Amino acid sequence: MGLFPFLWDNILRVKLKTLLSLVFVSVGVLLILLLANAFISREKTAELTEAELQKYQSYQLADELRQSSDDLTRMARTYAVTGNEKYQKFFNRVLTIRNGETPRPPDYSDIYWDLVTSDVEQASAEAGEKISLESRMLSAGFTVQEFALLKDSQNQSDSLVKLENIAMHALQGEFDDGTGSFLIKKPPDQPLAIQILHSQQYHEAKAKIMKPLRDFTQMVNQRTSILVSELEKEVHRRVQFGLVLALALLGLLSIGYTVILRLVLRPIHLLSTAVEQLQQGKFAEMQSIRGVRELNQLVTAFNQMASILHQREKEKETALTDLGDKAAALEKEKGRTEKLLVNVLPVAIADRLQKGEKVEAESFPEVTVLFADVVGFTKLAAELGPKSVANLLNELFEIFDDLSEKYKLEKIKTIGDCYMAVAGVPDRSPTHAQQMADFSLEALALLHQENQRMSRNLQIRIGMHSGTVAAGIIGRKKFAYDLWGDVVNVTSRLEGTAEPMKIHVSESVHARLEDSYLFEQRGEVELRNRGKLRTYYLIGKKVEKS
Protein backbone atom coordinates (compact mmCIF):
# COMPACT_ATOMS: atom_id res chain seq x y z
CA MET A 1 0.00 0.00 0.00
CA GLY A 2 1.29 3.46 -0.93
CA LEU A 3 1.82 6.31 1.54
CA PHE A 4 -1.04 8.48 0.25
CA PRO A 5 -3.75 5.76 0.40
CA PHE A 6 -2.52 4.84 3.87
CA LEU A 7 -2.82 8.45 5.11
CA TRP A 8 -6.22 8.88 3.44
CA ASP A 9 -7.64 5.75 5.10
CA ASN A 10 -6.45 6.98 8.50
CA ILE A 11 -8.07 10.41 7.90
CA LEU A 12 -11.37 8.67 7.17
CA ARG A 13 -11.26 7.13 10.63
CA VAL A 14 -10.74 10.51 12.32
CA LYS A 15 -13.71 12.23 13.94
CA LEU A 16 -14.92 15.53 12.52
CA LYS A 17 -13.95 17.55 15.62
CA THR A 18 -10.39 16.24 15.63
CA LEU A 19 -9.95 16.90 11.92
CA LEU A 20 -11.14 20.51 12.13
CA SER A 21 -9.00 21.23 15.20
CA LEU A 22 -5.87 19.95 13.45
CA VAL A 23 -6.45 22.15 10.38
CA PHE A 24 -7.29 25.34 12.31
CA VAL A 25 -4.34 25.03 14.73
CA SER A 26 -1.88 24.54 11.86
CA VAL A 27 -3.28 27.54 9.99
CA GLY A 28 -3.14 29.66 13.16
CA VAL A 29 0.54 28.89 13.77
CA LEU A 30 1.47 29.81 10.21
CA LEU A 31 -0.57 33.03 10.40
CA ILE A 32 1.21 34.09 13.59
CA LEU A 33 4.61 33.46 11.97
CA LEU A 34 3.55 35.34 8.84
CA LEU A 35 2.30 38.36 10.83
CA ALA A 36 5.45 38.44 12.96
CA ASN A 37 7.63 38.35 9.85
CA ALA A 38 5.53 41.11 8.26
CA PHE A 39 5.98 43.29 11.36
CA ILE A 40 9.76 42.80 11.36
CA SER A 41 9.86 43.47 7.59
CA ARG A 42 7.99 46.72 8.11
CA GLU A 43 10.47 47.79 10.81
CA LYS A 44 13.44 46.98 8.56
CA THR A 45 11.83 48.81 5.66
CA ALA A 46 11.35 51.86 7.89
CA GLU A 47 15.03 51.69 8.85
CA LEU A 48 15.96 51.44 5.17
CA THR A 49 13.82 54.47 4.35
CA GLU A 50 15.41 56.41 7.21
CA ALA A 51 18.90 55.53 5.95
CA GLU A 52 18.03 56.66 2.43
CA LEU A 53 16.53 59.87 3.85
CA GLN A 54 19.67 60.55 5.92
CA LYS A 55 21.78 60.06 2.80
CA TYR A 56 19.60 62.49 0.86
CA GLN A 57 19.65 65.09 3.65
CA SER A 58 23.44 64.81 3.86
CA TYR A 59 23.74 65.55 0.16
CA GLN A 60 21.25 68.38 0.58
CA LEU A 61 23.29 70.07 3.34
CA ALA A 62 26.50 69.71 1.35
CA ASP A 63 24.82 71.12 -1.75
CA GLU A 64 23.35 74.03 0.23
CA LEU A 65 26.83 74.91 1.48
CA ARG A 66 28.18 74.78 -2.06
CA GLN A 67 25.19 76.74 -3.40
CA SER A 68 25.57 79.45 -0.75
CA SER A 69 29.22 79.86 -1.71
CA ASP A 70 28.24 80.10 -5.39
CA ASP A 71 25.50 82.62 -4.55
CA LEU A 72 28.00 84.78 -2.59
CA THR A 73 30.41 84.69 -5.54
CA ARG A 74 27.68 85.64 -8.00
CA MET A 75 26.37 88.54 -5.86
CA ALA A 76 29.92 89.90 -5.25
CA ARG A 77 30.89 89.72 -8.93
CA THR A 78 27.60 91.24 -10.11
CA TYR A 79 27.95 94.06 -7.60
CA ALA A 80 31.55 94.68 -8.74
CA VAL A 81 30.49 94.88 -12.40
CA THR A 82 27.20 96.81 -12.06
CA GLY A 83 27.73 98.81 -8.88
CA ASN A 84 24.06 98.12 -8.01
CA GLU A 85 23.80 98.10 -4.22
CA LYS A 86 20.98 95.58 -4.19
CA TYR A 87 23.50 92.85 -5.00
CA GLN A 88 25.55 93.85 -1.95
CA LYS A 89 22.37 93.53 0.12
CA PHE A 90 21.71 90.11 -1.42
CA PHE A 91 25.30 89.15 -0.59
CA ASN A 92 24.83 90.07 3.06
CA ARG A 93 21.44 88.34 3.14
CA VAL A 94 22.93 85.04 1.86
CA LEU A 95 25.57 85.25 4.55
CA THR A 96 23.18 86.05 7.41
CA ILE A 97 20.81 83.25 6.41
CA ARG A 98 23.69 80.77 6.39
CA ASN A 99 24.83 81.99 9.80
CA GLY A 100 21.31 81.86 11.27
CA GLU A 101 21.13 85.62 11.87
CA THR A 102 18.03 86.10 9.70
CA PRO A 103 15.13 83.71 9.00
CA ARG A 104 15.66 81.02 6.37
CA PRO A 105 12.79 81.26 3.79
CA PRO A 106 10.61 78.12 3.54
CA ASP A 107 11.28 77.88 -0.22
CA TYR A 108 15.03 78.44 0.12
CA SER A 109 16.20 76.15 -2.69
CA ASP A 110 19.05 76.22 -5.18
CA ILE A 111 17.02 78.47 -7.52
CA TYR A 112 15.79 80.89 -4.86
CA TRP A 113 18.29 83.66 -5.67
CA ASP A 114 17.83 83.11 -9.42
CA LEU A 115 14.19 84.08 -9.00
CA VAL A 116 14.91 86.96 -6.60
CA THR A 117 17.67 88.57 -8.68
CA SER A 118 15.50 88.39 -11.82
CA ASP A 119 12.64 90.11 -9.92
CA VAL A 120 10.37 87.08 -10.53
CA GLU A 121 9.91 86.83 -6.74
CA GLN A 122 10.53 89.13 -3.80
CA ALA A 123 12.96 88.11 -1.08
CA SER A 124 10.87 87.32 2.04
CA ALA A 125 12.46 88.96 5.07
CA GLU A 126 10.42 87.57 7.98
CA ALA A 127 9.12 84.16 6.90
CA GLY A 128 10.94 81.04 8.06
CA GLU A 129 13.08 80.00 11.01
CA LYS A 130 16.41 81.37 12.19
CA ILE A 131 18.75 78.41 12.05
CA SER A 132 22.34 78.35 10.90
CA LEU A 133 23.74 75.84 8.47
CA GLU A 134 26.19 74.70 11.14
CA SER A 135 23.33 73.94 13.56
CA ARG A 136 21.60 71.88 10.91
CA MET A 137 24.84 69.98 10.26
CA LEU A 138 25.21 69.25 13.99
CA SER A 139 21.69 67.78 14.17
CA ALA A 140 22.10 65.69 11.02
CA GLY A 141 23.84 62.80 12.78
CA PHE A 142 27.13 62.96 10.88
CA THR A 143 30.25 61.16 12.09
CA VAL A 144 33.07 63.26 13.54
CA GLN A 145 35.10 62.94 10.34
CA GLU A 146 32.13 63.88 8.14
CA PHE A 147 31.26 66.91 10.25
CA ALA A 148 34.91 68.00 10.25
CA LEU A 149 34.97 67.97 6.45
CA LEU A 150 31.78 70.04 6.19
CA LYS A 151 33.02 72.44 8.84
CA ASP A 152 36.33 72.79 7.00
CA SER A 153 34.46 73.61 3.80
CA GLN A 154 32.35 76.24 5.60
CA ASN A 155 35.48 77.78 7.17
CA GLN A 156 37.08 78.01 3.73
CA SER A 157 33.89 79.67 2.47
CA ASP A 158 34.03 82.17 5.33
CA SER A 159 37.64 82.95 4.39
CA LEU A 160 36.53 83.54 0.82
CA VAL A 161 33.90 85.98 2.14
CA LYS A 162 36.72 88.15 3.53
CA LEU A 163 38.27 88.38 0.06
CA GLU A 164 34.87 89.23 -1.41
CA ASN A 165 34.37 91.96 1.22
CA ILE A 166 37.74 93.52 0.25
CA ALA A 167 36.56 93.66 -3.39
CA MET A 168 33.17 95.19 -2.56
CA HIS A 169 34.70 97.80 -0.23
CA ALA A 170 37.19 98.71 -2.98
CA LEU A 171 34.20 99.49 -5.19
CA GLN A 172 32.97 101.85 -2.46
CA GLY A 173 36.36 103.54 -2.06
CA GLU A 174 37.09 101.89 1.32
CA PHE A 175 40.34 100.04 1.93
CA ASP A 176 41.78 97.90 4.74
CA ASP A 177 43.81 99.87 7.28
CA GLY A 178 45.72 96.73 8.35
CA THR A 179 43.42 95.89 11.29
CA GLY A 180 40.57 94.39 9.25
CA SER A 181 38.62 97.64 9.23
CA PHE A 182 38.01 99.56 6.05
CA LEU A 183 38.76 103.07 7.30
CA ILE A 184 41.08 104.30 4.55
CA LYS A 185 39.13 106.41 2.05
CA LYS A 186 40.22 106.55 -1.58
CA PRO A 187 38.46 106.91 -4.91
CA PRO A 188 36.34 103.81 -5.78
CA ASP A 189 38.40 101.25 -7.69
CA GLN A 190 36.09 99.07 -9.79
CA PRO A 191 38.88 97.43 -11.85
CA LEU A 192 40.55 96.32 -8.60
CA ALA A 193 37.27 94.83 -7.31
CA ILE A 194 36.74 92.90 -10.56
CA GLN A 195 40.38 91.77 -10.61
CA ILE A 196 40.16 90.43 -7.02
CA LEU A 197 36.99 88.45 -7.74
CA HIS A 198 38.53 86.86 -10.85
CA SER A 199 42.09 86.40 -9.61
CA GLN A 200 43.98 83.13 -9.29
CA GLN A 201 43.95 83.61 -5.51
CA TYR A 202 40.14 83.78 -5.61
CA HIS A 203 39.85 80.60 -7.70
CA GLU A 204 42.27 78.75 -5.41
CA ALA A 205 40.20 79.80 -2.39
CA LYS A 206 37.08 78.57 -4.18
CA ALA A 207 38.72 75.19 -4.84
CA LYS A 208 39.53 74.85 -1.13
CA ILE A 209 35.80 74.98 -0.44
CA MET A 210 34.94 72.30 -2.96
CA LYS A 211 37.60 69.69 -2.06
CA PRO A 212 36.27 69.00 1.48
CA LEU A 213 32.75 68.87 0.03
CA ARG A 214 33.83 66.22 -2.46
CA ASP A 215 35.56 64.20 0.30
CA PHE A 216 32.46 64.57 2.51
CA THR A 217 30.16 63.30 -0.25
CA GLN A 218 32.38 60.27 -0.86
CA MET A 219 32.60 59.49 2.86
CA VAL A 220 28.83 59.77 3.40
CA ASN A 221 28.14 57.72 0.31
CA GLN A 222 30.48 54.95 1.49
CA ARG A 223 28.99 54.87 5.02
CA THR A 224 25.34 55.02 4.01
CA SER A 225 25.78 52.64 1.09
CA ILE A 226 27.04 49.93 3.46
CA LEU A 227 24.12 50.53 5.83
CA VAL A 228 21.59 50.62 3.01
CA SER A 229 23.05 47.46 1.47
CA GLU A 230 22.79 45.56 4.77
CA LEU A 231 19.23 46.72 5.33
CA GLU A 232 18.26 45.83 1.75
CA LYS A 233 19.65 42.33 2.25
CA GLU A 234 17.73 41.97 5.51
CA VAL A 235 14.49 43.20 3.90
CA HIS A 236 15.08 40.81 0.97
CA ARG A 237 15.58 37.90 3.38
CA ARG A 238 12.40 38.83 5.23
CA VAL A 239 10.46 39.03 1.99
CA GLN A 240 11.74 35.62 0.92
CA PHE A 241 10.88 34.15 4.32
CA GLY A 242 7.44 35.74 4.08
CA LEU A 243 6.93 34.19 0.66
CA VAL A 244 7.92 30.79 2.00
CA LEU A 245 5.47 31.17 4.88
CA ALA A 246 2.75 32.40 2.51
CA LEU A 247 3.31 29.45 0.20
CA ALA A 248 3.27 27.08 3.16
CA LEU A 249 0.05 28.67 4.41
CA LEU A 250 -1.45 28.51 0.94
CA GLY A 251 -0.46 24.87 0.62
CA LEU A 252 -1.87 24.03 4.04
CA LEU A 253 -5.10 25.87 3.26
CA SER A 254 -5.36 24.04 -0.07
CA ILE A 255 -4.81 20.68 1.58
CA GLY A 256 -7.17 21.54 4.43
CA TYR A 257 -9.80 22.84 2.03
CA THR A 258 -9.50 19.75 -0.16
CA VAL A 259 -9.79 17.40 2.81
CA ILE A 260 -12.73 19.27 4.39
CA LEU A 261 -14.42 19.69 1.00
CA ARG A 262 -14.23 16.02 0.14
CA LEU A 263 -14.82 14.55 3.60
CA VAL A 264 -17.21 17.10 5.15
CA LEU A 265 -18.63 19.81 2.90
CA ARG A 266 -19.34 17.71 -0.16
CA PRO A 267 -21.21 14.98 1.80
CA ILE A 268 -23.14 17.67 3.74
CA HIS A 269 -24.03 19.50 0.54
CA LEU A 270 -25.19 16.30 -1.14
CA LEU A 271 -27.20 15.30 1.90
CA SER A 272 -28.76 18.77 2.21
CA THR A 273 -29.70 18.76 -1.48
CA ALA A 274 -31.24 15.32 -1.16
CA VAL A 275 -33.32 16.38 1.87
CA GLU A 276 -34.59 19.49 0.04
CA GLN A 277 -35.56 17.37 -2.95
CA LEU A 278 -37.33 14.93 -0.65
CA GLN A 279 -39.36 17.80 0.89
CA GLN A 280 -40.41 18.92 -2.60
CA GLY A 281 -41.39 15.45 -3.69
CA LYS A 282 -38.15 14.88 -5.63
CA PHE A 283 -36.97 11.56 -4.27
CA ALA A 284 -33.29 11.25 -5.23
CA GLU A 285 -31.06 8.54 -3.81
CA MET A 286 -27.58 9.76 -2.81
CA GLN A 287 -24.53 8.08 -4.29
CA SER A 288 -22.12 6.34 -2.01
CA ILE A 289 -19.52 8.83 -0.73
CA ARG A 290 -16.39 8.71 1.41
CA GLY A 291 -16.63 11.18 4.27
CA VAL A 292 -15.95 11.27 7.97
CA ARG A 293 -17.40 8.43 9.97
CA GLU A 294 -20.49 10.25 11.22
CA LEU A 295 -21.54 11.45 7.75
CA ASN A 296 -21.02 8.05 6.13
CA GLN A 297 -23.48 6.51 8.60
CA LEU A 298 -26.03 9.27 8.00
CA VAL A 299 -25.84 8.97 4.20
CA THR A 300 -26.37 5.20 4.34
CA ALA A 301 -29.53 5.63 6.40
CA PHE A 302 -30.91 8.29 4.09
CA ASN A 303 -30.32 6.20 0.96
CA GLN A 304 -32.24 3.30 2.43
CA MET A 305 -35.23 5.58 3.05
CA ALA A 306 -35.26 7.41 -0.29
CA SER A 307 -34.24 4.78 -2.84
CA ILE A 308 -37.72 3.34 -3.59
CA LEU A 309 -39.46 6.74 -3.91
CA HIS A 310 -36.67 8.18 -6.02
CA GLN A 311 -36.95 5.37 -8.56
CA ARG A 312 -40.67 6.03 -9.18
CA GLU A 313 -40.42 9.79 -9.61
CA LYS A 314 -37.12 10.12 -11.47
CA GLU A 315 -38.31 9.80 -15.07
CA LYS A 316 -41.35 12.09 -14.66
CA GLU A 317 -39.35 14.77 -12.85
CA THR A 318 -36.62 14.76 -15.48
CA ALA A 319 -39.10 15.21 -18.33
CA LEU A 320 -40.92 18.13 -16.64
CA THR A 321 -37.65 19.89 -15.79
CA ASP A 322 -36.31 19.63 -19.34
CA LEU A 323 -39.57 20.93 -20.81
CA GLY A 324 -39.65 23.95 -18.50
CA ASP A 325 -36.02 24.84 -19.16
CA LYS A 326 -36.47 24.74 -22.92
CA ALA A 327 -39.64 26.88 -22.80
CA ALA A 328 -37.93 29.51 -20.60
CA ALA A 329 -34.87 29.61 -22.86
CA LEU A 330 -37.06 29.99 -25.94
CA GLU A 331 -39.04 32.89 -24.39
CA LYS A 332 -35.89 34.63 -23.27
CA GLU A 333 -34.32 34.31 -26.71
CA LYS A 334 -37.46 35.67 -28.35
CA GLY A 335 -37.40 38.76 -26.09
CA ARG A 336 -33.74 39.40 -26.85
CA THR A 337 -34.38 39.08 -30.60
CA GLU A 338 -37.28 41.54 -30.52
CA LYS A 339 -35.32 44.06 -28.44
CA LEU A 340 -32.28 43.80 -30.75
CA LEU A 341 -34.45 44.23 -33.85
CA VAL A 342 -36.07 47.42 -32.48
CA ASN A 343 -32.65 48.87 -31.59
CA VAL A 344 -31.33 48.22 -35.11
CA LEU A 345 -34.35 49.19 -37.20
CA PRO A 346 -37.17 51.76 -37.03
CA VAL A 347 -40.15 50.48 -35.01
CA ALA A 348 -42.48 50.40 -38.04
CA ILE A 349 -39.97 48.39 -40.10
CA ALA A 350 -39.27 46.01 -37.20
CA ASP A 351 -43.02 45.36 -36.74
CA ARG A 352 -43.37 44.51 -40.43
CA LEU A 353 -40.44 42.08 -40.29
CA GLN A 354 -41.84 40.35 -37.19
CA LYS A 355 -45.16 39.89 -38.99
CA GLY A 356 -43.34 38.16 -41.84
CA GLU A 357 -43.87 40.94 -44.36
CA LYS A 358 -41.25 41.60 -47.04
CA VAL A 359 -39.64 45.01 -46.56
CA GLU A 360 -38.44 46.58 -49.80
CA ALA A 361 -36.71 49.92 -50.41
CA GLU A 362 -39.15 52.87 -50.63
CA SER A 363 -38.92 56.37 -52.09
CA PHE A 364 -39.64 59.33 -49.81
CA PRO A 365 -40.06 62.57 -51.83
CA GLU A 366 -40.16 64.95 -48.84
CA VAL A 367 -37.49 64.41 -46.15
CA THR A 368 -34.76 66.41 -44.42
CA VAL A 369 -31.38 64.80 -43.77
CA LEU A 370 -28.85 65.94 -41.13
CA PHE A 371 -25.16 65.26 -40.66
CA ALA A 372 -23.27 66.46 -37.54
CA ASP A 373 -19.66 65.86 -36.52
CA VAL A 374 -17.10 67.06 -33.96
CA VAL A 375 -14.71 69.84 -35.01
CA GLY A 376 -11.04 68.82 -34.74
CA PHE A 377 -11.90 65.25 -33.76
CA THR A 378 -8.55 63.77 -34.85
CA LYS A 379 -6.57 66.20 -32.66
CA LEU A 380 -9.02 65.71 -29.79
CA ALA A 381 -8.67 61.92 -29.99
CA ALA A 382 -4.85 62.18 -29.89
CA GLU A 383 -4.96 64.48 -26.83
CA LEU A 384 -7.59 62.65 -24.74
CA GLY A 385 -6.95 59.00 -25.61
CA PRO A 386 -9.45 56.33 -26.80
CA LYS A 387 -11.36 55.83 -23.53
CA SER A 388 -11.96 59.53 -22.82
CA VAL A 389 -12.95 60.19 -26.45
CA ALA A 390 -15.42 57.27 -26.35
CA ASN A 391 -16.99 58.68 -23.17
CA LEU A 392 -17.19 62.15 -24.74
CA LEU A 393 -18.86 60.87 -27.93
CA ASN A 394 -21.26 58.75 -25.90
CA GLU A 395 -22.28 61.82 -23.87
CA LEU A 396 -22.78 63.88 -27.06
CA PHE A 397 -24.71 61.18 -28.93
CA GLU A 398 -26.97 60.58 -25.93
CA ILE A 399 -28.02 64.25 -26.20
CA PHE A 400 -28.69 63.75 -29.93
CA ASP A 401 -30.65 60.52 -29.30
CA ASP A 402 -32.89 62.23 -26.72
CA LEU A 403 -33.56 65.10 -29.10
CA SER A 404 -34.23 62.66 -31.98
CA GLU A 405 -36.89 61.00 -29.86
CA LYS A 406 -38.31 64.39 -28.81
CA TYR A 407 -38.67 65.69 -32.39
CA LYS A 408 -39.62 62.28 -33.89
CA LEU A 409 -36.53 61.89 -36.05
CA GLU A 410 -34.99 58.62 -37.16
CA LYS A 411 -31.35 58.07 -36.24
CA ILE A 412 -29.73 56.31 -39.19
CA LYS A 413 -26.20 55.65 -37.93
CA THR A 414 -23.01 57.00 -36.39
CA ILE A 415 -19.66 56.76 -38.15
CA GLY A 416 -16.81 57.69 -35.81
CA ASP A 417 -17.66 61.21 -34.65
CA CYS A 418 -20.37 61.71 -37.32
CA TYR A 419 -24.10 61.50 -36.47
CA MET A 420 -26.70 60.99 -39.25
CA ALA A 421 -30.49 61.45 -38.80
CA VAL A 422 -33.53 62.01 -41.01
CA ALA A 423 -36.99 63.51 -40.58
CA GLY A 424 -39.87 62.10 -42.64
CA VAL A 425 -38.61 58.49 -42.80
CA PRO A 426 -40.12 55.94 -42.37
CA ASP A 427 -43.12 57.91 -41.04
CA ARG A 428 -43.84 60.62 -43.61
CA SER A 429 -44.26 64.09 -42.11
CA PRO A 430 -45.21 67.44 -43.69
CA THR A 431 -43.17 69.25 -41.01
CA HIS A 432 -39.94 67.32 -41.55
CA ALA A 433 -37.86 70.47 -42.15
CA GLN A 434 -39.24 72.18 -39.01
CA GLN A 435 -38.56 69.06 -36.91
CA MET A 436 -34.93 68.92 -38.07
CA ALA A 437 -34.45 72.68 -37.60
CA ASP A 438 -35.75 72.52 -34.01
CA PHE A 439 -33.49 69.52 -33.36
CA SER A 440 -30.40 71.37 -34.65
CA LEU A 441 -31.04 74.62 -32.75
CA GLU A 442 -31.66 72.82 -29.46
CA ALA A 443 -28.62 70.55 -29.99
CA LEU A 444 -26.35 73.61 -30.31
CA ALA A 445 -27.98 75.24 -27.26
CA LEU A 446 -27.56 72.13 -25.10
CA LEU A 447 -23.95 71.66 -26.22
CA HIS A 448 -23.23 75.30 -25.34
CA GLN A 449 -24.71 74.75 -21.86
CA GLU A 450 -22.64 71.58 -21.34
CA ASN A 451 -19.48 73.39 -22.47
CA GLN A 452 -20.10 76.13 -19.89
CA ARG A 453 -20.86 73.60 -17.16
CA MET A 454 -17.79 71.45 -17.92
CA SER A 455 -15.50 74.44 -18.74
CA ARG A 456 -14.60 73.06 -22.17
CA ASN A 457 -14.91 74.10 -25.82
CA LEU A 458 -16.33 71.09 -27.69
CA GLN A 459 -17.63 72.27 -31.07
CA ILE A 460 -19.70 70.61 -33.79
CA ARG A 461 -20.70 71.31 -37.40
CA ILE A 462 -24.20 70.60 -38.75
CA GLY A 463 -25.39 70.26 -42.35
CA MET A 464 -29.07 70.04 -43.46
CA HIS A 465 -30.66 69.41 -46.86
CA SER A 466 -34.22 68.55 -47.96
CA GLY A 467 -35.35 66.50 -50.93
CA THR A 468 -36.04 62.94 -52.10
CA VAL A 469 -34.32 59.81 -50.80
CA ALA A 470 -34.70 56.06 -51.00
CA ALA A 471 -34.65 54.08 -47.75
CA GLY A 472 -34.57 50.40 -46.97
CA ILE A 473 -32.78 47.48 -45.33
CA ILE A 474 -29.23 46.57 -46.38
CA GLY A 475 -27.89 43.02 -46.00
CA ARG A 476 -29.31 39.71 -44.80
CA LYS A 477 -27.31 38.92 -41.66
CA LYS A 478 -25.89 42.12 -40.17
CA PHE A 479 -28.59 44.23 -41.80
CA ALA A 480 -29.12 47.96 -41.25
CA TYR A 481 -31.67 50.59 -42.29
CA ASP A 482 -30.05 53.20 -44.53
CA LEU A 483 -30.72 56.07 -46.97
CA TRP A 484 -29.63 56.62 -50.59
CA GLY A 485 -29.81 59.58 -52.91
CA ASP A 486 -28.21 62.84 -53.88
CA VAL A 487 -29.72 64.51 -50.79
CA VAL A 488 -27.44 62.41 -48.57
CA ASN A 489 -24.30 63.41 -50.51
CA VAL A 490 -25.19 67.12 -50.51
CA THR A 491 -25.96 67.06 -46.78
CA SER A 492 -22.57 65.48 -46.07
CA ARG A 493 -20.79 68.18 -48.08
CA LEU A 494 -22.80 70.96 -46.39
CA GLU A 495 -21.69 69.61 -43.01
CA GLY A 496 -18.08 69.37 -44.16
CA THR A 497 -18.03 73.05 -45.28
CA ALA A 498 -19.89 74.43 -42.25
CA GLU A 499 -18.22 76.71 -39.71
CA PRO A 500 -17.94 75.47 -36.10
CA MET A 501 -21.17 75.71 -34.06
CA LYS A 502 -23.14 76.67 -37.20
CA ILE A 503 -26.08 74.99 -39.00
CA HIS A 504 -25.27 74.99 -42.72
CA VAL A 505 -28.44 74.52 -44.83
CA SER A 506 -29.26 74.33 -48.52
CA GLU A 507 -31.57 76.61 -50.49
CA SER A 508 -34.27 73.92 -50.39
CA VAL A 509 -34.28 74.05 -46.56
CA HIS A 510 -34.28 77.84 -46.65
CA ALA A 511 -37.29 77.86 -48.99
CA ARG A 512 -39.30 75.61 -46.66
CA LEU A 513 -38.47 77.50 -43.45
CA GLU A 514 -37.86 81.16 -44.35
CA ASP A 515 -41.32 82.24 -43.11
CA SER A 516 -40.79 80.88 -39.59
CA TYR A 517 -37.02 80.83 -39.03
CA LEU A 518 -34.12 83.26 -39.13
CA PHE A 519 -31.27 82.74 -41.60
CA GLU A 520 -27.93 84.31 -42.43
CA GLN A 521 -26.70 84.21 -46.04
CA ARG A 522 -23.52 82.20 -46.52
CA GLY A 523 -23.37 82.96 -50.22
CA GLU A 524 -22.29 80.57 -52.89
CA VAL A 525 -20.20 77.63 -51.65
CA GLU A 526 -18.17 75.26 -53.82
CA LEU A 527 -19.24 71.67 -53.06
CA ARG A 528 -17.25 68.73 -54.36
CA ASN A 529 -18.85 67.19 -57.49
CA ARG A 530 -21.72 69.69 -57.20
CA GLY A 531 -20.26 73.05 -58.20
CA LYS A 532 -21.37 76.27 -56.53
CA LEU A 533 -24.60 76.27 -54.48
CA ARG A 534 -26.26 79.10 -52.59
CA THR A 535 -26.35 78.20 -48.91
CA TYR A 536 -27.43 79.72 -45.61
CA TYR A 537 -26.85 79.47 -41.89
CA LEU A 538 -29.91 78.71 -39.74
CA ILE A 539 -29.62 80.97 -36.67
CA GLY A 540 -32.98 80.74 -34.89
CA LYS A 541 -36.79 80.91 -34.93
CA LYS A 542 -38.74 84.02 -35.65
CA VAL A 543 -40.63 85.43 -32.67
CA GLU A 544 -44.36 85.45 -33.31
CA LYS A 545 -45.90 88.88 -32.81
CA SER A 546 -48.91 88.90 -30.52
MARRO-833401 format. One record per residue (C-alpha): x, y, z. Coordinates in steps of 0.2 Angstrom, whole numbers, plus 5000, padded with zeros to 4 digits. Layout:
REM residues N
XYZ...
This chain:
REM residues 546
500050005000500650174995500950325008499550425001498150295002498750245019498650425026496950445017496250295026496850355043496050525039494350435036494450365053494650535062493150615070492550785063493050885078494850815078495050855060494451035061495551065076497151005067496851115052496451275062497851255074499151235059498451385050498451485066500351445069500751495051499751655052500651705068502351675060501851775044501251925054502751925065503851925049502852065041503052165057504952145057504952175038504052345041505252395054506752355043505952445028505752595039507552585044508052575026506952725022507752825036509452785030509052835012508352995019509853035030510953005014509853125004509853255018511753245019511953285001510653425003511653505017513253495007512453564991511753705001513453755007514153744990512653844983512853974996514653994991514154014973512754134977514054244987515254234972513854284960513254434971515054504974515454494955513854564949514054704962515854734956515254744938513654844940513954944956512054914960511954904979510554784979511854644975512854694990511254685001510954514993512754464997512454505015510754425016511554255009512854265023511654305037510454165032511854045032512454105049510754095056510654285059509054305048507654195045507854055032506454065019505353915018505653894999507553925001508153814987509553814974508553924962507954044976509154184972508954164953507154204955507554354967508854434957507854424941506354514950505254354947505054344966505354464981506554414995505454375010506254455025505254385040504654215034505554055040506554005055508254075061509453925060511253925055511953795042513153745056511753705068510853595055512453505051512653465070510853395071511053285055511953145064513653155054515153065060516553165068517553155052516153195041515653355051517553405051517553405032515953505031516553625044518253645035517253685019516253815028517753895036518553905019516953985012517054115027518854155022518354185004517054305011518454415018519154425000517454464993517254605006518954685001518354684983516654764987517454894999518654944985517154974974516555094988518255184990518555095007520255005010520954895024521954995036522954845042521754795056520354725046519354885046519054985030519455155037520555215023519655325010520155334992519255354975518255194971519255064962518054954951519454874941520354824957518654744963518454654947520254594947520154524965518554424961519354344946521054324952522054164954522054184972520154194972519954034961521153944973520153994988518553934979519453764976519853744994517953754998517553614985518853484990518153455007516453445000516953314988517853215002516253235013515153174999516253014996516352975014514452995017514152895002515252755007514552745025512752755020512952635005513552505017512152535029510852535015511552375007511452285024509652345027509152295009509852125011508952105028507252165020507552045005507851895017506251945026505251955010505951785005505451715022503751795020503551715003504051545010502751565024501451625013501751475001501651355016500051435022499351435005499851245003499151205020497451295016497351205000497651035008496451085022495151145010495250994999495150875014493650965022492850985005492950805001492650735018491450855026490750995014490350894999489450755009488450885019488050975003487450814994486450775010485650945011485250944993484450774994483350825009482750975000482250874985481350754997480350895004479850954987479350774982480950744972481550584979483450564974484550434981486250494986487750404979488950324990490250444996491850445007491750565021492050565040491350425050489850515056489250575039489550405031488350335043487050465040487150455021486850265022485250285032484550415020484850315005483950175012482450285015482450374999482950244986481150174982480350344980481750414970481550274957479750304954479850494952481450514943480850494925479350604927480350744936481750744923480450764908479550914917481250994921481850984903480251054896480251204908482051244904481851244885480251344886481051484897482651484886481551504870480551644878482151734884482851724866481351784858481351944870483151974866482851954847481452084847482352204858483952194846482852214831482052374838483752444842484352414824482852464814481452594815479952524825478852524810480052424800480452304814478552274816478352234798479852104799479152024814477451994805478351914791478152054778479452084765480252254767480852334751481652504748480452644747480552824740480252974751480053134741479953254756481353224769482653324778484353244781485653304794487453264797488453324812490253294817491453354830492653494825494553444826494153264831495753194826496753314837495553294851495753104850497653114851497553224866496253134876496552954872495352824866494352794882494052984886493553014868492352864868491552934884491453114876490653044860489452944871488953094881488653194865487653064855486553034870486053214869485753194850484753034853483653114866483253254854482953134840481653054851480853224856480753284838480253114831481753094820482552934814484352904819485152824804486952784810488552854818490252844809491652884821491253064827489853094813488053074818486653054804484853074806483253104795481553184797480153114787480752924786479952804788478452904795478153034782477953204789477453374782478453464795480053374792481153524789480453614805480753454815482553454810482853634812482153634830483353484833484853574827484553734836484253644853485753534850486853684848486053764864486253614875488053584869488453764873487653744891488753584893490353674888490053814901489653684914491153574910492253724906492753654889492553714871491853554862491253614845490153534831489753574813487953534806487353514788485553504783484753474766482953434760482353324745482053154740482852994746482652804745482752704761482752524765483652374773485452334768486152154770485351994776486351954792487152114799485752214791485452404794484252534789485052664777484652804765485252834747485152984735485953144731485153234746486353124757487853174747487453364747487053354766488753274770489653414760488653554768489253484785491053474779491053654774490153724789490953844801491053774820489453794830488453834814487053754805487453754786485853734776485453724757484253834748482953704748482953704767482953894767481453894755480353784767480853874783481154064778479354114784479654044802481554044805482954164804484454144792486054224788486654214770488254114767488354154749488954034736489953884742490953764731490453584735491453444728490653364713489153484714489953654709489353814717487753814728486953964737486853914755486353994772486653974791485053944801485254054817483554044826481654054825480654204822479754274837477854274833477054444836475554454847
